[in-house]
Amino acid sequence: MSKLFREHSTSLIEDPIEGKWISDILFLNRKETKCARFFQESGNHFLECSYYVGADWFPHREKEWFYVESKLNKKIDPNSGEELGPEPSDLVEVDVIKMLFDALQEPEVREHTNELFEIKFESEWIPLNRKQDLISPLIMIQFLNLVKDIVRKGLKKSYYRVEENLYAKVKGKVLIGQTIKQNLVKNKNLNTVCQYEQFGVNGIENRVLKKTLVYIKRYLSTYKGLSHASFFQESFNYIQPAFLDVSEEVSLNDIKHLKFNPFYKNYEKAIELAKLILQRFSYNLNSIQDQETILTPPFWIDMSKLFELYVLGKLKKNYGTKITYHPRTYGNELDFLYHDGNNSIIIDSKYKPQYIGKSHQGLHQDIRQVSGYSRLKSIRKKAGVTDTHKLLNCAIVFPEITKPTDEVNLFHTEVEQYEKVWKVGVGLPLHFDKNQY
């Protein structure tokens, strides 16, 4: 049994069973933040969703799960910043997967995905349809990054068992039954099926990784446009040459009972993810295209972090090395710094739908925050500001429900009440084609 909700919304829910109150669900990467908040008001019970999307089980409810989708309301009161309605036609669905892969075109973004999501592997898995399965691509990204690290350090070499039908020679152990069946009954008297140990990269661990790489390529081909995403193209171009001499033939029994050598610690996490990916598709390549419903561990994606990385990709594409991500100083950490001497800009990203349109609701507090950063002497020094009396430009970047473009104009809309403060909308990729899955 499932319930459907959307981010940035509060919904009435049924009373908890047996008088048990429902605990809030915390984001494990930042335990002070809540993916879902449950509260009681006027005798009713409510679920408040913030800027996290994903699927999870209702606490203290048997076999009941809920899904929070990334839908934003495009109708915002310009004065209060509050939502109007919404009618179904007022809601637009953010394409989370495309947003992620647009961001991953920038190499620096790939170094900051660890805090983007959490997966509860130990919990009971949830049956989702393929459109709701946002976590598979994230698992695959994590897997590919681990395999790239393995390739960078060099594939593990080990002894592995080989069976071969040899002509006019014997090596290792003779397999009598197979020799009779394959050779003697066919009058191939000089052939012998032998089993022997060989040293090289074609060990069981590398074969599991190779098989998983094949699964990932097949999976991506079922998503419109993803198989050609630059992140995957570059990853496979880097990884595949190292696996040319590795077979993808591996038995299910070998996968389930694989043990790790503690000397090769980088393999352990990659193999765990490989098992997870193979298990999701029942170890059957043909099932990838046939599945409409897929079992998925409960997961949460931090849309605020994803938007920040999405903005990082856009800024890097527009301004290159002039953009510094998360410069830190004395406990302060701003999102972005455009460093260009006295023309530098302090940039902060805010995943706040109430900024959509002409609303400035809540903007004043954010402006005070970013203005404070602009007065930090250490930040001004990093930016190369030499004029001690220079008032730096500040930009607040927010999500805009428009067709996304690569161009980001940091001087898009000036906030009239302030000097040198700009409000910059960045368009998000949206779902318009319902047949892309």
C-alpha positions in Angstrom: 0.0 0.0 0.0 1.5 3.4 -1.0 0.8 7.1 -0.7 2.0 9.8 -3.1 3.2 13.3 -1.9 5.3 16.1 -3.4 8.2 18.1 -2.1 7.5 21.5 -0.4 4.0 20.5 0.7 2.0 19.5 3.8 -0.6 16.8 3.6 -3.2 15.4 5.8 -2.5 11.7 6.7 -4.4 9.0 8.6 -4.1 8.7 12.4 -1.2 6.5 13.6 -2.1 3.0 14.4 -2.5 1.8 18.0 -1.9 5.3 19.3 1.7 5.3 18.3 3.0 8.6 17.1 5.1 8.6 13.9 8.7 9.5 14.2 10.3 12.1 11.9 12.5 10.7 9.1 16.0 12.2 9.3 18.6 12.5 6.5 21.5 10.4 7.8 24.2 12.5 6.1 22.9 15.5 8.0 21.0 14.3 11.1 19.7 17.7 12.0 17.6 17.9 8.8 14.4 16.0 8.2 13.3 14.3 5.0 9.8 14.1 6.3 8.2 15.7 9.4 5.1 14.4 11.1 3.1 16.6 13.3 -0.4 17.0 14.9 -2.6 20.1 14.8 -6.2 20.5 15.8 -6.6 16.8 16.3 -5.4 16.0 12.8 -2.1 14.4 11.7 0.1 15.9 8.9 3.1 15.0 6.8 5.4 17.9 5.9 7.8 17.3 3.0 10.7 19.7 2.6 13.4 19.6 -0.2 14.0 15.8 -0.2 12.5 13.4 -2.7 12.4 9.6 -2.4 10.6 6.6 -1.0 10.4 5.2 2.5 8.2 3.2 4.9 5.8 4.9 7.3 7.2 4.5 10.8 5.0 2.2 12.9 2.8 1.2 10.0 2.8 -2.3 8.6 3.6 -2.6 4.9 2.7 1.0 4.1 5.2 3.2 2.2 5.1 6.6 0.7 6.8 8.3 -2.3 7.7 12.0 -2.4 8.0 13.3 -6.0 9.7 16.4 -7.3 6.8 18.5 -8.3 6.8 22.3 -8.0 3.9 24.7 -8.0 4.4 27.4 -10.7 1.7 29.7 -9.2 3.3 31.7 -6.3 1.8 34.9 -4.7 4.3 37.6 -5.7 3.8 39.4 -2.4 3.7 36.6 0.2 5.7 34.0 -1.6 3.0 31.4 -0.7 1.7 28.9 -3.1 -1.6 29.5 -4.8 -3.9 26.5 -5.3 -2.5 24.3 -6.6 -4.6 22.9 -9.4 -3.0 19.8 -11.1 -2.2 22.0 -14.1 -0.2 24.3 -11.8 2.3 21.6 -11.0 5.3 20.8 -13.0 7.6 17.8 -12.5 11.3 18.3 -12.3 13.3 15.8 -14.3 15.7 14.8 -11.4 17.7 12.3 -13.5 18.4 14.8 -16.3 19.2 17.5 -13.8 21.8 15.1 -12.3 23.4 14.2 -15.6 23.4 17.8 -16.8 25.4 18.6 -13.7 27.8 15.6 -14.1 29.0 17.0 -17.4 31.2 19.2 -15.2 34.1 16.9 -13.9 34.3 18.8 -10.6 30.7 18.0 -9.8 31.5 14.3 -9.7 33.7 14.8 -6.6 30.7 16.0 -4.6 28.0 13.4 -5.0 28.6 11.5 -1.8 26.3 13.7 0.3 23.7 14.0 -2.4 21.6 10.9 -1.4 21.3 8.1 1.1 20.1 4.5 0.5 18.8 2.3 3.2 20.1 -1.0 2.0 19.2 -2.8 5.2 15.5 -1.9 5.1 12.9 -4.0 3.3 12.7 -3.0 -0.4 9.8 -1.1 -1.9 8.1 -1.9 -5.3 8.4 1.2 -7.5 7.6 1.7 -11.1 10.5 2.5 -13.3 9.7 6.2 -13.5 9.9 6.5 -9.7 13.2 4.6 -9.6 15.6 7.5 -9.2 18.2 5.7 -7.2 19.4 3.1 -9.8 21.3 5.7 -11.8 22.8 7.1 -8.6 24.0 3.6 -7.6 25.5 3.2 -11.0 27.3 6.5 -10.7 28.8 5.4 -7.4 29.8 2.1 -8.9 31.5 3.6 -11.9 33.4 6.1 -9.8 34.7 3.1 -7.7 35.7 1.1 -10.8 37.5 4.1 -12.2 39.5 4.3 -9.0 40.3 0.6 -9.3 41.4 1.1 -12.9 43.6 4.0 -11.9 45.4 1.9 -9.3 45.5 -1.2 -11.6 43.3 -4.3 -11.8 43.9 -7.0 -9.3 45.8 -10.0 -10.6 45.1 -13.5 -9.1 45.1 -17.2 -9.8 41.8 -18.4 -11.4 40.6 -21.7 -12.7 40.5 -22.3 -16.4 39.0 -25.2 -18.4 40.3 -25.7 -21.9 40.0 -28.3 -24.6 43.7 -28.7 -25.5 45.1 -30.3 -28.6 47.9 -32.9 -28.3 48.9 -31.8 -24.8 47.9 -32.1 -21.2 48.0 -29.3 -18.6 46.9 -29.4 -15.0 44.0 -31.8 -14.2 42.4 -34.0 -16.9 38.6 -33.9 -16.8 37.8 -37.4 -17.9 34.0 -37.1 -18.2 34.1 -34.0 -20.3 37.0 -35.4 -22.4 34.9 -38.5 -23.3 31.8 -36.5 -24.0 33.4 -33.7 -26.0 36.2 -35.5 -27.7 36.3 -39.3 -27.7 32.7 -39.9 -28.7 33.4 -37.5 -31.6 36.6 -39.3 -32.6 38.8 -36.4 -31.5 41.4 -38.7 -29.9 44.1 -36.0 -29.6 42.0 -33.5 -27.6 41.9 -33.4 -23.8 39.7 -31.2 -21.6 42.0 -29.9 -18.8 41.5 -27.7 -15.8 44.4 -25.6 -14.5 45.3 -22.4 -12.6 46.3 -19.3 -14.5 47.6 -15.9 -13.2 46.1 -12.7 -14.6 43.4 -10.1 -14.5 40.6 -12.5 -15.4 39.8 -13.4 -11.8 36.3 -13.7 -10.3 36.3 -10.2 -8.9 37.1 -8.5 -12.2 34.6 -10.7 -14.1 31.9 -9.6 -11.7 32.8 -6.0 -12.3 32.8 -6.6 -16.1 29.4 -8.3 -16.0 28.0 -5.4 -14.0 29.4 -2.9 -16.6 27.5 -4.8 -19.3 24.3 -4.5 -17.2 24.8 -0.8 -16.8 25.2 -0.2 -20.5 22.1 -2.2 -21.2 20.1 -0.4 -18.5 21.2 3.0 -19.8 20.0 2.1 -23.3 16.4 1.9 -21.9 16.5 5.6 -20.9 16.1 8.2 -23.5 19.4 10.2 -23.8 21.2 8.8 -20.7 23.4 6.4 -22.6 25.0 9.3 -24.4 25.4 11.5 -21.3 29.0 12.7 -21.1 29.6 11.2 -17.7 28.9 7.7 -18.8 30.7 8.1 -22.1 33.8 9.3 -20.4 33.6 6.7 -17.7 33.3 3.8 -20.1 36.0 5.2 -22.4 38.3 5.2 -19.3 37.3 1.8 -17.9 36.7 -0.5 -20.8 40.3 -0.7 -22.1 41.4 -2.1 -18.8 38.8 -4.9 -19.0 39.6 -6.1 -22.6 41.1 -9.3 -21.3 38.4 -9.9 -18.7 35.5 -12.2 -19.4 31.9 -11.4 -18.3 31.2 -15.1 -17.8 30.5 -15.6 -14.1 28.1 -18.0 -12.3 25.5 -16.9 -9.8 27.0 -19.2 -7.2 30.4 -17.4 -7.6 28.8 -14.0 -7.1 26.9 -15.0 -4.0 29.9 -16.6 -2.3 32.6 -14.2 -3.3 35.1 -13.4 -0.5 37.3 -10.3 -0.3 41.0 -10.0 0.1 41.6 -7.3 2.7 44.7 -6.2 0.8 42.3 -4.9 -2.0 39.9 -2.8 0.0 38.9 -0.7 -3.0 37.3 -3.8 -4.4 35.0 -4.5 -1.5 32.5 -1.6 -1.9 32.6 -2.0 -5.8 31.7 -5.7 -5.5 28.9 -4.9 -3.0 27.4 -2.4 -5.4 27.9 -4.8 -8.3 25.9 -7.5 -6.4 23.2 -5.0 -5.7 22.9 -3.9 -9.4 22.9 -7.5 -10.6 20.3 -8.5 -7.9 18.0 -5.7 -8.9 17.6 -7.3 -12.3 17.6 -10.9 -11.1 20.9 -11.5 -12.8 19.1 -11.5 -16.1 20.1 -9.0 -18.8 16.8 -9.6 -20.7 14.7 -8.6 -17.7 16.0 -5.0 -17.8 13.7 -3.9 -20.6 10.8 -6.0 -19.4 10.4 -4.7 -15.9 7.7 -2.2 -15.2 8.0 -2.5 -11.4 11.4 -2.8 -9.7 12.3 -3.5 -6.0 14.2 -0.5 -4.6 15.7 0.1 -1.2 14.2 3.1 0.6 16.1 6.2 -0.5 16.2 10.0 -0.2 17.7 12.6 -2.6 18.7 16.1 -1.3 17.2 18.4 -4.0 18.9 21.4 -2.4 22.3 19.8 -2.8 21.4 18.6 -6.3 20.4 22.1 -7.3 23.7 23.4 -5.9 25.6 20.9 -8.0 23.4 21.7 -11.0 24.3 25.4 -10.6 28.0 24.6 -10.2 27.9 22.8 -13.5 26.3 25.8 -15.2 28.6 28.4 -13.6 31.7 26.4 -14.5 30.5 26.1 -18.1 30.0 29.9 -18.2 32.8 31.2 -16.2 35.4 28.4 -16.0 38.2 28.7 -13.4 36.9 32.0 -12.1 34.4 30.0 -10.1 35.5 28.5 -6.8 33.1 26.0 -5.1 32.6 26.2 -1.3 35.5 28.4 -0.3 35.9 28.2 3.5 37.2 30.6 6.1 37.0 30.6 9.9 33.9 28.4 10.0 32.1 30.3 7.2 31.5 28.5 3.9 29.8 30.1 0.9 28.5 28.3 -2.1 30.4 30.0 -4.9 32.9 32.8 -5.4 33.4 34.4 -8.8 36.9 35.8 -8.3 37.9 38.7 -10.6 39.6 41.2 -8.3 37.5 44.2 -7.6 34.7 42.8 -9.9 34.3 39.6 -7.9 30.8 38.3 -7.0 29.6 36.4 -4.0 27.1 33.7 -5.1 24.7 31.7 -3.0 22.2 29.1 -4.3 18.8 28.7 -2.7 16.5 25.9 -3.7 13.4 27.9 -2.8 10.3 27.8 -5.0 8.9 30.9 -3.4 11.5 32.9 -5.4 9.7 31.9 -8.6 8.3 34.9 -10.4 8.6 38.3 -8.8 8.4 37.2 -5.2 11.1 38.5 -2.8 9.6 36.7 0.2 12.4 35.4 2.4 15.0 37.0 0.2 16.0 39.6 2.8 17.5 37.1 5.2 19.4 35.4 2.4 20.7 38.7 1.3 22.0 39.5 4.8 23.8 36.1 4.8 25.5 36.6 1.4 26.3 40.2 2.2 28.0 39.1 5.3 30.3 36.8 3.3 31.2 39.7 1.0 32.6 41.6 4.0 34.9 38.8 5.2 38.5 40.0 4.8 39.7 36.4 4.0 37.1 36.0 1.2 38.0 39.4 -0.2 41.6 38.4 -0.2 40.9 35.1 -2.0 38.9 37.1 -4.6 41.9 39.4 -5.1 40.0 42.6 -4.0 42.4 45.4 -3.5 40.0 48.3 -2.9 39.1 48.1 0.8 36.1 50.3 0.2 34.7 48.3 -2.7 31.2 47.0 -2.2 31.1 43.6 -4.0 28.2 42.3 -6.0 26.1 39.5 -4.5 23.9 37.1 -6.4 21.2 34.8 -5.2 20.6 31.8 -7.6 17.1 30.2 -7.4 15.2 27.5 -9.4 13.1 28.8 -12.2 10.4 26.9 -14.0 11.5 27.7 -17.5 13.2 25.9 -20.3 16.8 25.4 -19.0 19.6 27.1 -20.9 23.4 26.8 -20.5 23.8 30.6 -20.1 23.8 32.0 -16.6 23.6 35.8 -16.3 24.7 36.8 -12.8 23.2 40.3 -13.4 19.8 39.0 -14.3 17.4 40.9 -12.0 18.5 43.5 -9.6 16.8 43.6 -6.2 15.6 47.2 -6.0 15.8 47.5 -2.2 19.5 46.7 -2.2 22.7 48.0 -3.7 24.5 45.5 -6.0 22.3 42.5 -5.2 21.0 40.3 -8.0 18.4 37.6 -8.2 19.4 34.9 -10.8 16.9 32.3 -12.0 18.2 29.0 -13.4 15.8 26.9 -15.4 15.3 23.3 -14.4 14.8 20.4 -16.7 11.1 19.3 -16.6 9.1 16.3 -17.6 7.1 17.0 -20.7 7.4 13.7 -22.5 5.6 11.0 -20.6 6.9 8.3 -23.0 10.6 8.8 -22.3 10.6 5.9 -19.8 
